[in-house]
Amino acid sequence: MPHTPSVVSIIGKSKSGKTTLIEKLITELRRRGHRVATIKHHFHTDQTMDKPGKDTWRHAQAGAERVILISPLTTVTFDYPPQPPTPEAIAAQLTDFDVILTEGFSQASLPAIEVSRAARQTALIGNPATRIAVAADYPVSVTCPVFDLNDAAGLADFIEQEIINR
């Protein structure tokens, strides 16, 4: 039976440090032997990752629902579904991974670690029902665990205990 990886979303306001924290968590979780994938939420509906006029773009324009680009250094998959998939649906396809960290998806029903910096305003934006922890550079009064924004090892411990090993 295929393994469905654990998923946790890293959420927060723009420029709060989400990407930096994810980089640190990837490094720490990989150091511990976990296979890690990421899913990034892209809000811009007027942009595509593919390049107009390129062969892959032309394949999609002709009606291909999936275009895969393979080069010596990377493989890129462009999917063109009628509706954007949920992170859970993507995670179900990534059976070779132990954990998936998503960036964004603050409105999803995923367990979330919210990143907050005093310099970017202190009001939290996440849903308290899905927020499992906060990573901040100032004291935060919430009912879930609070970690220092730079404590990647402590957050990795928490992710292992609460997400991966459940």
C-alpha positions, 0 to 999 in steps of 0.5 A: 500500500502506498505511503501518504506523506505527512503535510504541514503548512508554513504560513504567515504574512508576506516577508515574515520569514516563511521561506527562510524557515522552510529552508532551515527545516528542509536542511534539519529534517534531511539531516535526520534522514527524512525525505522532504518535498515542498509545495509553494502556493503561487497567488498570481493568476496572470503568471505561468512558470512556463515560457510563452513560445517555448516547446513545452508551452506550445504542447500545453497550448495544443491541449496537453494536460501534463507536460514534463520537461527533462534536462540533465539537472532537473525535471519539471512537470507542468499540469494544466488541470481545470481546477487547481489541486489541493495540497492534500491531493498533490501530497497523495501523489508524492508517496516517496516522501516522509514529509511535505512542507507547504508554503502559504495555503493559509486558508487550507485545512492543513496543520499549520505553523505560523511565522510572525515577526515583530517588524511585520506586525504581530497580528496572527493571520492563521486559523487557530483551529489549524494552527499547531505552533507559532515561530516568532521573534517576539513573545506570542500569547496563544494556546499552541506551542511557540518557538523562536523563529531561529529554532529549526531544531526545536521545530523539527523535533515538534514536526517529527513528534506531531506530524511525521510520527503520528 
